[in-house]
């Protein structure tokens, strides 16, 4: 197994000689294996290691025992240990996140802080082949495209995952043969989490009833799809450069794009729509096909697309443009792009940023003017506007709704102030009454893949002086 990992590290250029590595070690089999593997490679690469552990404040004495175990393991091997304590349940409640997701965000945040403060080159985490297979299947069931089916990347920014080439069974066998102890987190066996159900029930059934190498083959398919995705992105970017021209807030797609393969043509059309719309949501294959058919129409013909976009057949190409909504004092509305920053007439500014769950370092802020949402659950292009008939909030996790009008009355918001409130809305569904209530529907969970942070500057508690 060690030789397989060594070859995988070289193949993906994960390590350089004299690298300083921060290792996230929970005490479980995967992270303990990662620790010992990197110890084995220390002499070969002249590595400098540092162990980081987070006590989430969730499992009481068991969590304390995990921390003591990891500390002892590091000290026994002469490796610097740095432990962090957090009240993850309280943080999760404050931010409207699931405990699993809050814990993951906090771990990556701390790992990045330790890396920067220690001058380390890389962060090593212990995702394995099973984790990749689980991710692929979860994304497949959710209807993901090519990028979601590509699974977990072996290298992303400063993060490396040396164990992606080996299975959980191989890891546990390797530890057992060397009599290396590790801790077991009982929450990994709870059916409350979707990923656990895939891990404990779906994948074992696939191995027993379909193919004993189902996990390995799924992970291998993800690797192939990552290669396909990288190649297609390159071809689409080249074709965009040659065939798409930006002009006055619109995009002109030249007829010459038709000389490309159809999959590249469609990729170019979709990319142009994404650039104009400022997001990827609700841009489906049917919209791409409509735009493609426009090339065979007469000059002047149009197709309507999401987000107020239109495609118009012109001489030697298609003009893709957006009809901006006219704003009046009564129905003022801002159609939002992510990321983006918008100034409101009341002097406040609204900033939207998008983060990959468990990826980019996220600084969790504690104030009423910053909210976090599950971007995967947003169905339409977001808008900032005042209230309208039909607006509602989800007030319970089971899906219970309440009219915004009734909620404002119940909260005793003065009548003269209700029409002045600014709303962050997904169609008629209100994500957030700025400075007030948020909808229960967009809370972040362990299944979240993209996180939207919305911050209002100029509010009473945003801590920023302008």
N, C-alpha and C positions, 0 to 999 in steps of 0.2 A: 504493500500500500504506500509506503514511504517513497518508493521509487516512482510510483504513478503520480504522486503529489509533486515530487521534485520536477518531473518532466512537465507537468501542468503549469507550474510556476514559471519555468523557463519559456514554455510555449507562449504564455500570456505576458511575459516580461514584468512579473509582479515585483521582483526584488532586484536591487542593485547592490554591489559590494559596499559594505559599511553603512547600510541603511539602518535608521532607527525606527523601530516599529512599536506602535501602541496596540496592544491586543485586548479586545473586549472579552473578558472571561466571566461567565456567570457561575461556573462550577459544574455545569452539565457536561455530558459526554462529548459533545461537539467542540465546545470551547476549550475543554481540558485537552482534547486531542490536538487541537490547533496549537495550543501552548507547547506541548511536548514535541510536535513536529517542527515548530520554529526553533526550539532548543536544539534539535538534532541538526538544523541547518545553520546554526550560529557560526560554527567554525568555518564552514564552506563559504558563507557570505560575509563573515565578520560582522554579524548583526548585533545591534544593541536593542534589548527588549524592555518593555515596560508594560505591566499588567494594570488594567483598569476594571473595576467592578462597581456595579450599582446595586445598592440595597433599596428596593422600591417601597419598603414600608408596607407591604401587602400581606406577607405570609408569616408575620410575627417571628417566633423563635426559629422556624425553619429558615427564614431569610437571613437571620443573624448567623445561623450555622453555616449557610452557604458562604457568607462573607468571610467567616473565620477560616473555612476550608480553603478558599482561594488565597487569602492572605498567607496562610501557612504554606501552601503550595509554592507561591512566589518566593517567600523567604527561604524555603528549603533549597531552592535553585539559585538563590542570590540575585533575584530579579526584583527591581523596584516595584512596589505595589502602591496603588492609589485608589482609595475607596470613596464612594460618594453615597450619601443618604438623601432620600427624597420621600416626601409624602405624596406618592403618585395618585392615590385616590382623591386627595384634596385638590391636587393640581388638575386632575381630570374633571372633577366636578366644576371647578372654577372656570375652566376653558370649554366645557361642554364636549369633552372628548371621552372616548372609551378608555378604560384603564390600560388595556394592552397597547393602544395607539399612543397614549400619553407616555407610557414607559418607553416605547420605541423611540419617540421623538426626543425624549430626555436623554436616553443612552447615546444617540448619535450626536446630540448637542454637546454632551460631556466629552465624548471621544474626540471630537474636533477641538474642543477647548484644551484638552490635555495634549493633543498633537501640537497645537500652536505654541502652548506655553513651554513644552519640553523641546521644541525644535525638531520633532520627529518627522520622518519623511512620509510614513504611510500608517494607515489604520488597518488592522487585520480583524476580520469577523468570520464566524464559523459556519456560514451557510453551506449545506452539503447538497448532494445530488437529489435527495428526497425533497428538500426544500424547493429546489428548482422545479421538480416535477409537480409538486403541489401548486406552485405559483402558476405554472402553465395551465393546469386544469382549471383552477379557479378563474383565471382570465378567459379561458375558452368558454366556460359556462356562462360568464357574464357578457359574452359577445364581443370580446376584445378583437382588435385588428392585429396586424403583423407584429407590431412592437410589443404588445402584451403577451403574444405567444412565444416571444423570444426569451421569456423567463428572466432569470437573474444574471446580470452581467458579472463576469469574473473580476473585472476591474472597472471602477467608476470613480473618476476624480482621484482622490487620495485613498480610496477604500479598495482593499484587495480581499478576495475570497478563495484562498488556496484549496479548500476542501470541496469545492463544487464538483470535482471529478470523482469523488468517492461517496458511497452510500452510507446511510446511518448504520446498516448492518456491518459494513466493513470497519467503520469507526469503532463500534462497540467491541467487535472481535479483536481489533488491534489493541485496544485498551486492556481487554481481558487477558490476552496473551502476555502482556507486559505487567500484569497485576497493578495497573494504574487505577486508582479509585476515582470516582466522580459522584456528583450529587444528582438527584432526580427531583424534578419539579412536578408535583402532582397535578398542577393545573394543566399540564400538557396532555392529560388524559380526560379532560372535561369535554363533554359533547356540546357545551354551550357555545363553542367557537366553530365556525364553518371550516376553518383550516384543519382543526383537530379531527373533524368528522371525515374530511378527505383523507387525512393521514391514517386514521385508525380503521376506517371502514372501506372507503372506495379503493384506495391503492392496494391494500392487501387482497381485496376481492379480484382486482385486475391481475395481480400476480398469480393468484390461485386458479382463476377460471379462464384467463386469456393468454397471458405470457409471463413466465417467471421473471423475465427481464423488463417488465412493463415500465418500472421506474427509470431504469437505465436508458431505455429506448426513448421515453418521453423527454428526459433531460438532453439526450443526444439530438433529438428533433429541435429542441430549443436552440442548441448551438448552431445547427444548420440554418435555422430561421434568422438568427442574429447575423449570420454571414449574408443571407439573402437581403435582409433589411438594410445592412450597411451598403451593399452593392446597389440596391435600388435607390437609396437616398442619394448616392453619388451620381447615378445616371439622371435622376430627376433634377438635381441641382444644376448639372451641366445643361440639360435641356431648358431649364428655366432661364438660365443666364443667356442662352442663345435665342430664346423665343418669347420671352415675356418682358415688356417694357412698362415701367411705372410712369404714369403721367397724370398730374393734377388730381391726386387722390384716387385714381382709378388704375386699372391694369389692362394693357393691350396685349392680347395673345395672338401672335402671328400665325398665319396659315402654315408657315414652314414647319410648325410643330407636328403636323400630320405625317411628316416623313419618319417620325419616331415609331417605335413599337407601341401598340395600343396601351399596354400597361404603363408605359412611360408617359404617353399623352394624358392618360387619366390622372396620373400622379401630378403632372404639371397643372392641370385644370384644378385639381383639388388643392394643391399648394397655393395657387393664385386666390382661390376662394378663402382659404384660411388666412392668408395675409390681409385680404380686404376686410374680412369679418372680424379679425382679431382673436379668433378662437377656432377650435376644431369641432365643437359640438354641433350636432344636428346637420352636419354636412355629409350626406349619405351618397351611396353609389348612384341612386336615381338622379340626384342633382348633377353629378358629374356627367351622367349619360345625356341629360337634357342639354347641358352646355356643349357636349361633344356633337350632338345632332344639329346644333345651331350652325355648325360649319357648312352643312349641306343646304341651308336655307338662303333665301334671298336677302340682300342688303336691307337693313331696317327692321328685320324680324327680331323679336325679343323673347327671353324666357325670364320668369320670376324665380328668385332663389331666396333662401332664408336670410334673415337679418336685413331685409330691405334691399338686397342686392339684385341686380339685373345683369343679364348678358345680352348685348346687342350686336347683331351681325353687321360688320362694317367691311369696307373694302380691304381685302387682304388680311382679315382677321376678325377677332371678337373683342369688343370693349366690355370689360367687367367693371361695373361701377355700383355705387350705393346711393340711393335716394335718401337724403337725410330728412329726418322727421322735423317738420316745422314746429318750433316751440312758441307757445303763447304763455302769458302770465298764468293762465288757469291750468294749463296742461304741460307745464315744463317737464321735460324728460331728457335724461342723458343715457344713450345706449353705450354700454361699457365694453371695453376690451381688456383682456387680462394678459400681461400686467398693464397697469395704467394708473394715472393720477388725474383727478378731476376737481376743479374749483367750483364750489357752489355759490349762489348769489348771497348767502348769509355769511360769507367769509370763511367757511370751513372748507377743508380739502379732504378728499377721500382717495386713499391709496390702496390699490389692489395688487397683491403679489401671489404668485403660484409656486408651491413647493412640492417636490416629490416626497411622498411619505417614506420616512426612514432614509432619505437621501440627503439633500442639502441641509446644512446646519440651520436650525430654526431657533431663534431666541424667543422663548415664551415670555411674553410681556403680561403684566398683571394690572390691567386697568379696564374701565368700562368702555373705552373708545377703541379697543382692538378685539375683533372677533375672528374665530377660525371656523371654516366650513368644509364639509366633504364636497370637493369640486365634482366628483364623479356623479353625484346625485342631482346636480343642476341640469335642468332639461332645456332651457332656452337661454338666449343671450340675456345677460343681466342688465338691469336698468336702475338708475337712480331717479326717483320721481315722487310726486305727492300721491295721496291715497285716491282710489277709484272704487266705484261700485264693484262688488265681487271679490275684493281683496280678502285674503284669509291668512291665518297662521295655523301651523300644526302645533297643538298645545300638549299633546301626549305622545309618548313613544310608540303607542299602539296605533297611531294614525289619526287620532281624534282631532278634528278641525274646529276653528272658531273664527267667525267673521271678525275682521279687523275692527270694524265699527263697534261691534259689541265689546271687544276687548278694550278698546280705548274708553268706552263708557264705564265699564267695570273698573278700570284703573283710574277713573275720575279725572281723565285728561280734559281740561276745559274745552268747551265747544270751539271757542275762537282760536285754539291752538292746534286743533286736529288737522286742519287743512294745511297748516304750515310745516307739519312733520315731513322729514325726508325718509323715504323707504328704499331699501335695497331689495329688489324684487326679481323673481323668476316667473315671468308672466303675471298671474294673479296671486301667486304664492309669495308671501313676504318673508324673506330670509331674516331681515333685521329692520326694526324701527330704530333708526340711528339714535344712539343714546339710550335705547330702551330694550324691549324684548326681542329675543331671537326665536326662530322656529325650531321645534324639536326635530324636524325632518332632516336637517343637514349636519347633525352631530357627527364627529369623526369617530370611526370604529377601526378595528383591526383589519377590515377589508378595504379601507380607504387606500387609494393609490396616489391621489393628488389632493393637496390641501390648499385652500384659498384663504389667505389672510387679508382682512379688510381693516384698515385703520383710518380713523377720523382725526385729523389735526385741527386744532383750534377749539376743541371741546374743553370743558372745565377740568377734566381729569386725565388729559392725555400726556401730561408731564412735559410738554414741549412749549417753549416760548418762542413766538415768532415776532 
